[in-house]
Amino acid sequence: MKAVQKKQKVKMEFPMRSSPKILYGFLSTPSGLSEWFADDVTIREGIYTFHWDGDEQQAKMTHKRENQMVRFKWIDDSDDAFIEFEITTDELTSDVSLMVSDFAVEDDIEETQRLWDTQIHNLRHLIGS
């Protein structure tokens, strides 16, 4: 019997050519998220439902700071796993980056990073970055 692997936090940084305000809209609203992250996203009584190819997953937005960060906690995940989007701006260069934190078991970390590379590519394309 295989031991259940504990999920590890995976943190990735993606340079973005966008204002934090525009980027935040794509990270925090159902309409923005459904343009690049999921096929469709709905919200009802504070619960976000993400739809992908017939599957759905529900999450609650547990933290948000306007134009800076948003965190979603998966409702059906027994771990303390979450997805967090944090927008950072370099004080000297004004370069904007998107920090993505996700969780994956060790065997899936590379696949998770590839998936995020694809998702962020889609987001950059949308915002013309």
ChimeraX attribute file (.defattr): number of C-alpha atoms within 10 A of each C-alpha:
attribute: neighborCount
match mode: 1-to-1
recipient: residues
	/A:1	3
	/A:2	4
	/A:3	5
	/A:4	7
	/A:5	10
	/A:6	11
	/A:7	17
	/A:8	15
	/A:9	17
	/A:10	17
	/A:11	14
	/A:12	14
	/A:13	15
	/A:14	16
	/A:15	16
	/A:16	21
	/A:17	15
	/A:18	17
	/A:19	16
	/A:20	20
	/A:21	12
	/A:22	12
	/A:23	22
	/A:24	22
	/A:25	15
	/A:26	19
	/A:27	25
	/A:28	20
	/A:29	14
	/A:30	19
	/A:31	16
	/A:32	19
	/A:33	19
	/A:34	18
	/A:35	16
	/A:36	20
	/A:37	21
	/A:38	18
	/A:39	15
	/A:40	18
	/A:41	21
	/A:42	16
	/A:43	15
	/A:44	7
	/A:45	6
	/A:46	11
	/A:47	15
	/A:48	21
	/A:49	18
	/A:50	20
	/A:51	17
	/A:52	13
	/A:53	8
	/A:54	6
	/A:55	8
	/A:56	13
	/A:57	14
	/A:58	18
	/A:59	20
	/A:60	17
	/A:61	17
	/A:62	13
	/A:63	11
	/A:64	15
	/A:65	12
	/A:66	12
	/A:67	18
	/A:68	17
	/A:69	20
	/A:70	19
	/A:71	22
	/A:72	21
	/A:73	19
	/A:74	21
	/A:75	16
	/A:76	9
	/A:77	12
	/A:78	7
	/A:79	13
	/A:80	11
	/A:81	18
	/A:82	19
	/A:83	19
	/A:84	23
	/A:85	22
	/A:86	21
	/A:87	26
	/A:88	19
	/A:89	16
	/A:90	9
	/A:91	8
	/A:92	6
	/A:93	7
	/A:94	10
	/A:95	14
	/A:96	19
	/A:97	20
	/A:98	24
	/A:99	17
	/A:100	20
	/A:101	17
	/A:102	22
	/A:103	20
	/A:104	18
	/A:105	15
	/A:106	14
	/A:107	10
	/A:108	13
	/A:109	17
	/A:110	13
	/A:111	11
	/A:112	17
	/A:113	17
	/A:114	12
	/A:115	12
	/A:116	17
	/A:117	15
	/A:118	14
	/A:119	15
	/A:120	19
	/A:121	14
	/A:122	16
	/A:123	21
	/A:124	18
	/A:125	11
	/A:126	12
	/A:127	14
	/A:128	10
	/A:129	12
